[in-house]
């Protein structure tokens, strides 16, 4: 391992050569792919004469000298290596070689034994900065955090600034997740985002402007804190999904001020114009169109494709060029390193189609070979099922296999968001939108590996500015019983609301009770209001029923065209049956049991899972306005 705090230099006729850092910080033997790239950072390191090692089983295949003199890539083969400390010798033109120790580790388990999330799970998405501040750390998150370069402001009264949540805060509430009944936690990015706040206009509390791919943000904790959190999650039966970003990085990443090569970033001339010191908004900056259709459009113009994939997501996050093979190798290795080092159970890849398709497919294929039972979900934000299905692994709709096992169902989210405002009619409106979305599941190679959700950190809250518990129960009942991997957004269980009309921060509010000084503590039954407890209890019963339930994880899904304003989705498996019944109107409605005889069969009564109430199936069911039932027998 590179020795921290020690400046390593080589005396030569030329200016001093230094080795300041090596990525990855350590590596693992016994991988199916024995090759590893070491990215060495240091003044003048590119022009080193040679790099050698006498460590048994290690072969240095090549040295790659980039445009910048301050980077050197070492490609090594570890096929015969055992765990231990390897010494790298950097040889200059004259003098003694510079020696650097590098740690090779043993893997904790074979790759095939790492199991990712799947349809048996319910993911709970939270933002670490907004969830809870652990009392094991100072209540002043900046205290003891002198290892960040840029000043930042913690001000909970400002929706766009940091609020001080951290890893310790999440750890203190693991029992809350178990009580609720979710089985996996997805955190928005926890990697270092060391960027200066621009008060209300820009703050990286969200985590999507990474400045170090191998370091947890010190404002949240340390790498060891993250690993300990994951270990404790596993002990309680919770999986952890890590949010990653290959499309872009933060403006304060070292690569920006000193580009490794001229093609490390897309449209890097903007960085050159800005001198790597500030964002390029004063130049001829090209921001992405945010339209993802040109990536697959057979008639797409070159300018449209360029504005989607080459242009930057925002001016403060330089766009990485995944077509640079050395950069892509760096990113692929980084994902493997976090799997091995932290023990994560899945990856959520941000802005997936904005990055170039072929290198991203290469990444997914490599992960699939090394970790065949692992899972990655890609953000594919287009609301047409055919588009989303094209991105799933083994899709017949595309000549290129993405190898991406799970995609995000924005069609479900948009359809449900519209349906909640409408009366379900006899054709298109209301829950016909959901029916008409699911009919295209034949396009997916694996519909049960599609992630559905009501909302997330980038959308309005499902409740908007309302407290409409009927609409929320209908959405949750459907989400948790259809053939999808469900994802919940933190606070939904206590009816947190908000819209993005003014700022994204209003859909990313602090979880009540997570911070010192909070007078409202929604983590406990005693601290929740009656309304919050009613929703929490209703949802928790449904979540616990869903856990390890083969009816949902393996059962056949059958949906009925909405009839008399009522939408019904059934699941059948091994003699067991469930019916999700939604009255999609604001008036009382009658469910005619005869129409659903193929599902009901000879059953005489069924239990509504969230309420425990029994219903007679030998007679028509009278439904209240917007009522939701999840009947099981």
NORFENWO-V653819 format. One record per residue. RES is the residue in one letter. PHI is phi in whole degrees, 0 to 359 (NA if undefined). BURIAL is 1 if it has 16 or more other ideal C-beta (glycine too) atoms within 10 Angstrom, else 0. Layout:
RES&PHI&BURIAL  RES&PHI&BURIAL
This chain:
X&NA&0  X&300&1  X&283&0  X&287&0  X&79&0  X&243&0  X&277&0  X&255&1  X&227&0  X&230&1  X&278&0  X&206&1  X&295&0  X&280&0  X&305&0  X&305&0  X&259&1  X&234&1  X&244&1  X&266&0  X&192&0  X&228&1  X&246&1  X&291&1  X&292&1  X&198&1  X&212&1  X&239&1  X&268&1  X&86&1  X&282&1  X&297&0  X&263&0  X&282&1  X&278&0  X&218&1  X&259&1  X&254&1  X&263&1  X&260&1  X&256&1  X&170&1  X&299&0  X&70&1  X&294&1  X&302&1  X&267&0  X&300&1  X&290&0  X&201&0  X&231&1  X&226&0  X&206&1  X&252&0  X&291&1  X&301&0  X&85&0  X&251&1  X&236&0  X&274&1  X&278&0  X&197&0  X&244&0  X&245&1  X&257&0  X&272&1  X&295&0  X&283&1  X&286&1  X&256&1  X&223&1  X&217&1  X&258&1  X&248&1  X&257&1  X&234&1  X&247&0  X&251&1  X&300&0  X&251&0  X&273&1  X&248&0  X&301&0  X&160&0  X&258&0  X&266&1  X&253&0  X&263&1  X&248&0  X&262&1  X&257&0  X&270&1  X&291&0  X&209&0  X&86&0  X&286&0  X&291&1  X&275&1  X&254&0  X&228&1  X&276&0  X&221&1  X&270&0  X&254&1  X&251&0  X&274&0  X&282&0  X&285&0  X&200&0  X&296&0  X&301&1  X&292&0  X&274&0  X&274&1  X&251&0  X&272&1  X&283&1  X&204&1  X&294&1  X&284&1  X&259&1  X&235&1  X&273&1  X&244&1  X&271&1  X&220&1  X&257&1  X&306&1  X&293&1  X&247&1  X&266&1  X&194&1  X&252&1  X&288&1  X&281&0  X&283&0  X&252&1  X&299&0  X&290&0  X&261&0  X&300&1  X&280&1  X&292&0  X&79&0  X&243&1  X&286&0  X&269&0  X&255&1  X&277&0  X&254&0  X&293&0  X&213&1  X&244&0  X&258&1  X&211&1  X&288&1  X&279&0  X&253&1  X&294&1  X&253&1  X&252&1  X&291&1  X&247&1  X&98&1  X&294&1  X&205&1  X&297&1  X&300&1  X&295&1  X&295&1  X&303&1  X&290&1  X&236&1  X&297&1  X&294&0  X&296&1  X&296&1  X&293&0  X&297&1  X&294&1  X&113&1  X&281&1  X&237&1  X&213&1  X&245&1  X&245&1  X&262&1  X&300&1  X&308&1  X&253&1  X&285&1  X&304&1  X&235&1  X&268&1  X&238&1  X&287&0  X&288&1  X&250&0  X&50&0  X&280&0  X&269&0  X&202&1  X&209&1  X&257&1  X&302&1  X&287&1  X&95&1  X&265&1  X&238&1  X&295&1  X&243&1  X&201&1  X&284&1  X&245&1  X&221&1  X&294&1  X&300&1  X&302&1  X&291&1  X&266&1  X&148&1  X&241&0  X&302&0  X&295&0  X&300&1  X&295&1  X&296&1  X&295&1  X&301&1  X&295&1  X&301&0  X&291&0  X&299&1  X&299&0  X&299&0  X&263&0  X&83&0  X&253&1  X&268&1  X&230&1  X&251&1  X&261&1  X&276&1  X&235&1  X&222&1  X&262&1  X&285&1  X&207&1  X&225&1  X&279&1  X&293&1  X&264&1  X&296&1  X&305&1  X&297&1  X&285&1  X&291&0  X&222&0  X&294&1  X&302&1  X&213&1  X&295&0  X&254&0  X&291&1  X&242&1  X&285&1  X&52&1  X&289&1  X&299&0  X&291&1  X&293&1  X&293&0  X&294&0  X&275&1  X&72&0  X&66&1  X&248&0  X&207&0  X&289&1  X&269&1  X&294&0  X&277&0  X&260&0  X&280&0  X&286&1  X&244&1  X&269&0  X&303&1  X&284&0  X&64&0  X&261&0  X&269&1  X&299&0  X&300&1  X&296&1  X&248&1  X&298&0  X&292&0  X&250&0  X&295&0  X&282&0  X&295&0  X&295&0  X&292&1  X&297&0  X&296&1  X&291&1  X&279&1  X&260&1  X&274&1  X&291&1  X&275&1  X&294&1  X&217&1  X&292&1  X&264&1  X&228&1  X&304&1  X&271&1  X&281&1  X&260&1  X&293&1  X&286&0  X&283&1  X&297&0  X&287&1  X&296&1  X&294&1  X&296&1  X&301&1  X&292&1  X&300&1  X&298&1  X&298&1  X&294&1  X&295&1  X&300&1  X&290&1  X&298&1  X&286&1  X&278&1  X&259&1  X&78&1  X&297&1  X&252&1  X&178&1  X&231&1  X&249&1  X&262&1  X&289&1  X&43&1  X&302&1  X&286&1  X&289&1  X&279&1  X&288&1  X&296&1  X&295&0  X&294&1  X&292&1  X&295&1  X&300&1  X&302&1  X&295&1  X&294&0  X&296&1  X&295&1  X&293&1  X&291&0  X&284&1  X&228&1  X&297&0  X&253&0  X&279&1  X&216&1  X&229&1  X&248&1  X&254&1  X&284&1  X&236&1  X&273&1  X&225&1  X&267&0  X&259&0  X&305&1  X&297&0  X&295&1  X&299&1  X&296&1  X&296&1  X&276&1  X&279&1  X&309&1  X&70&0  X&295&1  X&275&0  X&275&0  X&228&0  X&287&0  X&256&0  X&279&0  X&283&1  X&62&1  X&273&1  X&288&1  X&233&1  X&238&1  X&261&1  X&269&1  X&286&1  X&296&1  X&300&1  X&297&1  X&292&1  X&297&1  X&290&1  X&297&1  X&283&0  X&299&1  X&294&1  X&263&0  X&244&1  X&274&0  X&288&1  X&258&0  X&268&0  X&218&0  X&245&0  X&273&1  X&64&1  X&286&1  X&300&1  X&298&1  X&290&1  X&304&1  X&288&1  X&279&1  X&292&1  X&297&0  X&266&0  X&295&1  X&294&0  X&282&1  X&277&1  X&299&0  X&212&1  X&300&1  X&286&1  X&247&1  X&246&1  X&264&1  X&249&1  X&198&1  X&275&1  X&195&1  X&206&1  X&289&1  X&253&0  X&240&1  X&299&1  X&300&1  X&304&1  X&283&1  X&60&1  X&258&0  X&254&0  X&233&0  X&280&1  X&292&0  X&294&0  X&297&1  X&294&1  X&296&1  X&296&1  X&298&1  X&291&1  X&300&1  X&289&1  X&305&1  X&269&1  X&233&1  X&270&1  X&278&1  X&211&1  X&275&1  X&273&1  X&233&1  X&255&1  X&257&1  X&308&1  X&89&1  X&301&1  X&292&1  X&241&1  X&66&1  X&296&1  X&230&1  X&143&1  X&229&0  X&268&0  X&307&0  X&261&0  X&197&0  X&301&1  X&301&1  X&281&1  X&253&1  X&231&1  X&287&1  X&293&1  X&289&1  X&296&1  X&101&1  X&271&1  X&229&1  X&305&0  X&93&0  X&296&1  X&266&0  X&246&0  X&244&0  X&277&1  X&283&1  X&238&0  X&298&0  X&291&0  X&275&0  X&280&1  X&286&0  X&298&0  X&297&0  X&295&1  X&295&1  X&298&0  X&289&1  X&301&1  X&295&0  X&300&1  X&290&1  X&298&1  X&298&1  X&291&1  X&294&1  X&292&0  X&296&1  X&288&1  X&301&0  X&53&0  X&261&1  X&297&0  X&301&1  X&269&1  X&283&1  X&231&0  X&289&1  X&288&0  X&260&1  X&230&0  X&243&1  X&246&1  X&304&0  X&309&1  X&228&0  X&57&0  X&81&1  X&251&1  X&251&1  X&232&1  X&236&1  X&243&1  X&231&1  X&225&1  X&196&0  X&51&0  X&83&0  X&253&0  X&217&1  X&226&1  X&227&1  X&266&1  X&242&1  X&237&1  X&278&1  X&273&1  X&229&1  X&267&0  X&236&0  X&301&0  X&219&1  X&245&0  X&270&1  X&275&0  X&299&1  X&299&0  X&295&0  X&249&1  X&296&0  X&296&0  X&265&1  X&288&1  X&56&0  X&263&0  X&297&0  X&251&0  X&207&0  X&215&1  X&258&1  X&281&1  X&303&1  X&289&1  X&252&0  X&81&0  X&280&0  X&262&0  X&234&1  X&279&0  X&266&1  X&270&0  X&222&0  X&301&0  X&261&1  X&267&0  X&253&1  X&283&0  X&305&0  X&57&1  X&284&1  X&238&1  X&234&1  X&237&1  X&271&1  X&222&1  X&206&1
